[in-house]
Amino acid sequence: MKPLYKDLNFKNIFRRENILEDFINSFLEYNNSTLKFKIIYAYPEACIMPNHENVKLYFGDIVGILNNGDLVSLEMYSDIFNTKMYNKSYGYKSRLFADQLEKNNNNYAKMKKVISINLMLGNYKKINTELVNKYTFKHQKSNKIIKENTIMYLIRLDQMKKIRYVKGEKKFLTYLRIINSDSIEEMEKYAKGDKNMEEIIEYMKEWNAKSNENGFERYLKEKEEEAKEKGLKIGRKEGKKEGKKERDYEIIRKMKQENVGLDFIKKITGLTEKEINKIIV
């Protein structure tokens, strides 16, 4: 089985909005937060072949918005967490925070908090002893939090092996067990009776079935056949471009519903102002 705790496999599953929403909400509830997931506005298209994981037709981060406007990003690190990975995650959350400022607009007061959730392995710096480890800005002497503009969580998947499974446990813990599973049978044990978790297993079965075939070439052939049925002549490059365009449209519509600024949309989608206006009109 291609395990769910591998980065590309994880993104292939958790880019799906209902699954992402349920997982983020389970984390917020576990963290005693009253916030809720609202919409997703940036995520990988994840057209990645199970047996050609180095071929990335689309790639990106999973980012959403909570009901108070705060941003939340989700990352998977399947190797032992190290300084390079920390810097990578720190860079992601800092970029998301800074990108909220539109051109010629320095309204810092309206910038929303960025919450970075990182699933990882190992006791990074020998201070991450808990299942969920939180990082914020604090004064060096007083230890007082200056302001929680950005928060980073390091969640240790390896700690789940030390926590005994009890039926009816908090949903977030069950999600971590499913992510950490090494077989479909193990996942089924935890997912039984939960619609979203059972859906994850169905996606995983499909993913693993494709991995036993000539996945990449078969996938391209299937997409070309689908394109012909729609009266479109789409090759490898054209298919990639068409898929990205459809995703851009969906992201832009959702972001405009949340009154997200034009400059921020340009940064997220990579489209020009003229292209965006054509979609919005």
N, C-alpha and C positions, 0 to 999 in steps of 0.2 A: 504494500500500500504506500502511496505517496502521502506522507503524513501532513496533517493540517498545520503543524507548527513550522513548516517550511514557508519562507516568506511569500513566494509566488503563489503557492497553493492557498495560503491564507487569504491573500488579496483576491484571488479568484472567487472565493466564497463570500468574504465579508464586504465586498464591494456591493452586494445586493442589499438594497435599502431596508427591507423588513428585518433581515438578519442583523445588519449593523445597528439599526435602531434598538432592537431587543437587547443586543449585547451591551451597547453603551448605557442603556437605561438600567440594566442589571448591575453595571459597575457603579453608576450614580447611586442606586439604592443601597448597594453594599457599603458605599462611602457615606451613607446617611445624608445624601443631598436630596433636596426637593426639586432639583432641575430635571428636565426631560429633553430627550433628543427631539429635534424638530425636522430638519431637512439635511440632506447630503448635497454638497455643492462641488466637491472635487474628489474624484476617485479614479483608480485605474480601470481602463476598459478590459484589461486582463485577458486579451485574446492570446493566451500563452499555451503552448502545447504541452500536455503532460509528459511526453517523452522528448521534448525539445525545449527545456526550461530556459535555455540560454537565448532563445529566440523571442524577443519581446516586441510584438506588433504594436502594443500600447503599454504605457507604463506611467505610473503617477502615485501620488499619495492619497490616502483615504482621509477626507476632511469633511466635517459636518458642522451644523449650527445647532446650539441648544435653544430652548424656548425663551431665554433671556438675551439672546444674541451672541453669547460667548461662542468661540470657535473651539472645536475639539478635533485633534488629529490622532490617528491610530497607526502604530507601526509594529512590525514583528521582527525580532532579531533571534534567529534560530541557533546562533553560535553563542559561546560564552561572551557575555557583554564586556566590552572593553572601552578604553578612552576614546578611540576612534568612533565607536558607535554612539557614545555619549555626545561627542561633539557634533555628530551628524544630526542627532535628535534635537540638540540644543539649537543648531542652525535652522532646522525646520520650524520650530516654534517661534524663534526670533523673526524669521522671514514672514510667517503668518501674521505676527503682531505688527510688524513694520508695514506690510502691504495694505493695511487698512487705511493708511493715509493716502488720500487722493492728491493728484498733482495740484500744487498751489493751495493746498488746504492743510493747515497745521492744527486742526482741531483735535488735539491729543485727548481732551476730556471725553470724547465720544468713542475712543478706541475700546474694543471689547477684549475681555480676557482670553488668553489662548491656553487650552489644556492639552498637554501632550501625554498620551497613554502609550506606553511601550511594553510590549510583552517580551520578556528576555529570560536569560539563564545566568545563574552564578551570583555570587556575593560580591558585586562590583565595589572596589575600594575597601572591601571588608567591613562596610558599614550598612549594607543593604540586607539586613537579617530578617526582615519581615516579608510577608507575601506581597503587600503593597507598600512601596517606599515612595515618599513624597519629597519633592524638591521645590523650594521657593527662594526668594531673595530675603536674606536676614542680615541684621546688623551683626558685625563680627563679635562685639563684646556683649551687648545686651541680649542677643539672640531674638530680638524683636523683628517680626515681619514688617518690611517697609510697605509693600503693597503687592498683592497677589495678581500682578498683571499677566504673568506667565507662570504656569505650574507644570512640572514634569512628574509623571508617575512611572516608576520602574516596577513592573509586576513580574515576580519570579515564578515562572512556570514550574521550575524544578522543585519548588516548595510544596506543590500539590501532592507529591508522593508521600509527604509527611503528614498530610491532613486526611484523617480517616473519612471514607465516604459514608454519608448518612442520607437515606432517602428523605427528600423534603428539605435538603440544605438550601442555602441561599443560591439563587439562580446563577449569579456570577461565578461561584465556585464550580457549579456544574458545567458552565461554558468552558472554564479553564481545563476541566478534566477532559472534555470532548476535544479541545484543541490539542491537548497533550497526549491523546490516545495514539497507540501504535497499530490499531486494527479497527476495521469496521465493526466487528463484534463488540469490542470494548466501547466504542462510541454508542452503539445501539443500547447497551446496558444503561448508560446515563441519559440518553435522549428520549427514551420511551415515554410517550404521552404528551410530549411538547412539540407543537406544530413546527416552530422555527428550527428547533434542533433536529427534528426528523427530516426537515427539508435539507439541512446541511449534509446529512448522511446520503440522501438521494443524489445531491450534487457530487459528493465524494465518490459514490459508486460509478457515476457517469464518467468522472474525471479518471478514475483508475481503469475503467474499461477501455477508454481511449488510449491510455498509456501502454496497453498491450497490443495496440494496432500501430500501423504506420501513421501515427498521429498527425504530424505536421503536413505531409503531402495530402493525406486524406481530408484534413480540415480545409485546406485551401481548395481542394476539388469540390467539397460540399458547398463552400461559400460561393464559388464560381457558378455552381448549378443553381443555387438560390437566386443569384443575381440575374441569370438568364431567364428564370421564371418570371421575374419582375420586369423583364424587358431592358435590363441594364447590362452593359458590357463592362464588367469589372475584373481587372486583373489583380495582381498582388498589390501594386502601389495604389491603384484606384480603389480597391476594396478597403485598404487601410484608411485612405482619405475620406471615403464615404462614411465609414464607421465613426471616425473622429468627428465629422461634421454633425452627425445625428446626436452624439453625446454632447457636443458644444451647445446645440440648440436646447437640449433638456436642461443642462446646467444653467444657461442664461435665463431661461424662463423661470426657473426656481429662484434664482438670485434676484431677478427683477421683482418677483412677488414679495421678497423680503426688503425691497428698497435698497439693495446694495449698489454702491456708486459705480459709475461707468469705468473709471480708471481701475478699480479693483477687479471688475469683470474682465477687463483687457489683460490684466496680469495673470488671472487664473486660466483664461481660455487661450491666450496668445493671439486673439483676433484683433483686427483693427476696429476703430470706432465706426467706420462706414459699414463693415461687415456686421457688427453687433446691431446697429440701427436697423439694418434690413431685416434682421431676425425679430426684433422687438416690434417693429411696425406691423 
